[in-house]
């Protein structure tokens, strides 16, 4: 199976996780507390994946220029999420007072669309470099996809939108992920740009978005799950390279 076909299938899988996360918040009978464990595991796995796998591979592809692209990816998400469209996690539960105006919900949606688009870029870029890297990046992306769908649906509900609209917003995140994969399918020869940019985005999401959420939780359980996530990446990395 070609790297692009594999990327597309896994991009659709990741998109499905966005939709599933949206369904969690839309259905009142779902238990939501366990999603925080996904956040902690995803943060550790993503951070380890970006620093141990994506950054070295980016340097091999672009040499010294990779650092500028990685920084560019990091600053790009910062610009959209915290300058143009301030982004929050767990909107309905934690920030309900900050989403009384509908335009706030739209601003968060724009920020997350940028983020999920680069999720697709990262998956496809990884498979274009090597199957092992592609699988590791996919798992890193997948681990935070359900909380992502949960986030945008909760934000939309907190801004006064209907449950159907909130679920539709999570579907848009899935579409953006697939669009990222398709973009790399068209520009596959530009993987030396796509991988370092997506590495910067991954570092930002893990270190600046997810880790702060973990740090808000009392006790050590959530913090330890970050280490578990990183350890899982190292185990997977060892397995796929041995294979």
N, C-alpha and C positions, 0 to 999 in steps of 0.2 A: 504494500500500500504506500502511495506517495506521501511525502511529508505534508503536502497541502491538504490532501483528503483526510489524513489522520487529524490534522489541526482543525479542520472544519467539523469533523464528527465530535471531537472533544470540546470545541468551541460551543457547539449546540448543547452538549452535556452541561457545560458551565452556565450557559444561558438558562437551561432548565432549572438549575439550582437558584438562579436569581428569581425566577417565577415561583419556585417552591417557597423561597424566603418571603416573598410577598404574600403568598397564601397563608403563611403562618400568622401574620399580623391581621389579615382580613378575616380569618376564621376566629371567632371569639373563644372557642373551646381549646385552642392550642396553648400548650405550656411554653412560655417564651424564655424562661430563665436559663435554660440550657444553651441558648444561643451565645451567651457570654463565654462559654467554654470554646466554641468555635472561634470566637474572636481571639482568645489567648493562644490557642493552638496555631491558628492561621498567622498570627503576628510572628511567632517564633519561627515557623516554617518558612514564611515569606522572607524574613530578614536573613535567615541563613542561606536560602536559595539565592537571593540577590547578591550577597557579599561573597559567597563561596563559589557559586556557579556562574551567575550572569556577568558579574564584573570581570572576572578573569577571561571569560570567553569574549567579552566585548573588547578587552585590551588586545587579545590575539587578532581580532578582526580589524580594529581601527588604530591600534598602537596608542601613542600618547594622546590622540584626539578623542579617544573613548571617554576620558575623564570629563571633557567639556560637554559631551553628549549626555553622559550620566547626570551631570549637574543640571543640564538643560531640562531633562525629563523631570527631575526633582522639582525644579523651580516652576516648571509649567503647571504641575498639579497644584503647587502652593498658590500660584497666581490665580487659578480658577476657583479653588476651593476656599481660600481664605482672603482673597483680595476682591475678586469680581463676584464670586458666589459663595459666601461663607457656608461651610459644610459642617454638619453635626451628625454624631452617631446616636442611635436610639432616640430619635426625635420625639415620638409620642410620649415616652415615659420620662425622659430626662429634660427635654427642652420645650414642653408644651406651651409655656408662656411666651416663647420666642417665635412661635409660628402662628400668630393670630392673623396675619395677612397672607393671602394666597400667593403673592409674588415671592415670598420667602421659600415656599415649597418648590416653586419653579427654579429658583436660584440653586437650591440644593440638587435638584434633578440635573441641571446643566453640569454642575461639578462632578456628579457621579457618572454622568454619561462620558465625560472626558476620561475619567478613571477607568471605566469598564471597556472603553474603546482600546485603551492601551493594554488591558488584560488580554484582549484578542491578539494584539500586536505581539505581546510577550509569548503567548502560546505558539503562534506560527513561527516567530523568529527562532524560538528554541528548537523546534523540529527541523527547521531549515539548517540549523547548525549541526545537531545530532539528535537521534531518537532519545538518548538518555537525558539530555538537557531538556528536551521538549516535555517528557513525562514528569520530570521534577517540577518544572514551571507550571504545568497543568495542575498538579496536586496543590501547589502553593496557591494558585488562583482559585481552585475549587473550594478550598477550605474557608475562604472568606466570601464566597458567592451567596450563601444562604443569609448570613448577617447583612450583606449588601441589599438584598431584596427586602429583608426585614426593615432595614433602615429607611429606604425610600418610601415604602408603604406607610410606615409609622409617621414619617414627616408629612406626607400628604394628608393623612387623617388628622394630624394635629393642626394643619393649615385649613381645615374645614372641607376637604374634598371627600367625595363618596368613597365607599369601599371598592366599588368597581374601578373608579379612577385610580385609586391607590394601587390596586393590583395591576392595572394597565401600565403604571409607571415602572413597576418591577419588570414587566415585559419589555419595556423600552431599554432597560439596562441590558437585558439579554440580547436584544437586537444590536446594541452597540458593540457587545463582545464579538458577535459573529461578524459585524462590519469590520472590526479590527483584523480578524483572521483573513477576511476577503481582501482587505487592503494589502496585506503582506503577500497574498496570493498573486495580486497584480504586480506588486513591486518587490518580488522575491529577490531580485538582485541587489536590493538596497538593505539587506538584512544587517549589514554592518552599521547602519544607522538605526534600524528598528530595535535591535537587541539592546544597545546601550541606553537608548531613550527609555525603553520599557524597564530597564534595570533601575534607572533613576526614579521612575514612577513607582516601582515595587518597593524601593527603599523608603520613599515618602509614605506610602500607604501603611507599611509595617511600622516604621519608627515614629511617624508624626500623627497618624490617624489611629491606628489600632493599639499600640503600646500605651498611649495616654488613657485610653478607655480601660485597659487592664489595670493600670495604676490607680484608678479610682476605686477599685474594689477592695474592701477590707480583707485582712488576712493574707496568708501566703499561698493559698491554693491556686488562685488565678495566676499569680506570678510564676509559680512552679510550672504551670501548663505552658508558659512561653518556652521554658527550657525543654519540656517534653516535645514541643513542636520542632524546635531546633534539632533535638536528638533524632527525631523521626526523619528529618531531612538527611542527616548524616548517614543513618542506616539505609535509607533508600538510595542515597548516592553510592554507597559501598555496594549495594546489591546490583544496581543497574550497570555499574562499571565492571563488576565481576562477571555478570551475564554477557 
